[in-house]
Amino acid sequence: MVLTASRDMTAKLWDVELGLCVQTFRGHEGWVNSAIFSSDASQVLTASGDETAKIWDIESGQCVQTLQGHGGFLYSAIFSPDSTKALTASDDETAKLWDAESGECVQTFQGHQGWVNSAIFSSDASKVLSASYDNTAKLWDTESGACVQTFHGHEQLVWRAVFSPDSRKVLTASHDKTVKLWDAEAGKCLQTFQGHGRSACSAIFLQISPKFSPPRMTTRPSYGTQSLEHACRLFKDMNAPCVLQSFLPIPAKFSQPQQTSKSYYGTPSLENV
C-alpha cells in the first residue's frame, strides 16, 4: 500500500499493483501536509493546515481521534515507535506530544523563536528532535519537556533534523545550503557538508550493510541530502565529506521562502513549487 497527503484536504491509500485508491481519509479543513502509518499499519496519522492532526482507522477510513491544541497550522505529525504517542510540529513555534488513544496533549516543547518545521522521536522515544525557522535544532527530554541541547551553527532556517539509527548523532538540513552532522549529547558540530547550490531541504543517514557495498563506498555510514537546487547528493562519512554522487531530476520553479508571507493552508517549503 501507498499513503499520500494532498492540498485537496485529504489523504489517500492506494493499491500499489493496481494503482487504485482503496481509501480516502476526509475530514480536515486545510491542506494535509503529512501522512504516516502506525507501526502495525492499522492506523494513519495526518497533519493539516487546519491546526489539527487526526488519527484514522485504515480499514473504515473513519477518524478515531483529533489532536487539537496548536495555535497554528501543522507541518508534520508522526507516531512514536510503538504508536502509543504522536508528535506534531507547528508554526505556533512549538512541538507537542500526544497520547494517541485519548488524544490528550501530554507535553509541549516550547523554546524555539520561529516556526517548528519538523519534529521526530529518538529510537527509544526518550528524546525529541525539532528543527526551526530560528536557525537551530533542539533536543528535548520527552518526559520532562526540557530542552537538553540546542544545535547552533546554521546561518538560516533549519528545514529538517534527524537522528542516526542509534540516536547518538544528528543531521540538520538548512536553507543556508549546508547539512551539518552533530554529536547529540555534546551539541558539537562534527562536520559540515557543503556542495548544494540552494537550500538543503532534508538529510538522512544510510547504514550500509556488509552484504551491500555500492561502488566507491565503505561500510561506514553515509549521508544523503536533498536540495531546492533540484539535486540530491550523497556524501561520504564525516571523515571524508566529499560528494559521491549527484542526482538531477527535472527542474521546477521555486521562490525563496518567507516566514512573514505564509498561507494559512500552506507549507513553507512547497508553496511555490
Phi, psi and omega in degrees: 000152177236138180245132181231154177237145189218159173285357176278011176075017178230164164242151182226147176251133187234146171278122186296314185290318183272338183072021183256147175283124182252350177200139175237129181259104184249141177157338177287154179246018176210174178308142173266111188270339176204156176211139184212150177278153167286169185297330179260006178062022178269344182225163176232140177243128181238152176236140189222163174289354178274013176076014179232161165244152180227144174251132187238146170280126189288331182282313183274336184079007182276145174283123181256347179199137173244125181263104188236130181167345176286154178256020179198174183287156186260134176272324184206158173211135179223156173275153168291166181306326179264003177065016177275343180234161174230149182233129183237150178235135190222163176279004172277011176074019177229162164243151181228145177252134186233149168280118187293331182280313184272338184081008181280137173283119184255350179198140174240126180262104187238129182167341175289153178249031179191173179309143173265111186279330180202157175208137181222164176269152167288172185299329179258007178064015179277344181229157175234140179240126182237153178235142190219164173292349181276014177076011181233165164241153181228146176251130186237148171277124186297318185288313184271337184080005182281143174282121183255350178197139173239131182261099179263142175156334177285150181265347178220180186306151177256118181283313186220150172221135183224153175272154166288166181305327179265003178065016179269343179236160179225141171246137175235138179245129190233159175290351177279011175080005182242160169240137181240143176254132186232151166279120187295322183283314184277338183076013183274136175283121182267332182196146173243126180262112181244143180159339175287148180267349178217188186308133174272112188275328184203164178207152182210148176276146175234114177267108184282128176283146176301337181279348182223111180227100180301161179304141176064022179234152176261182178273006175280159181299143173242174186227126178259145180227157176231144186222158177279006171278004181073033177221148171250145180230147176245124182251151171289179182294174189300339181278347180211074188283058178259157180283125176272322185202144173241140181241122188246103174278186179291132180300153177222154180290138180212139174244149181297139181287145176230118182298329185281351182242039182292154168261143181304322183265356192269175170240137188294335185274341188236004186304320188249018180270000000 
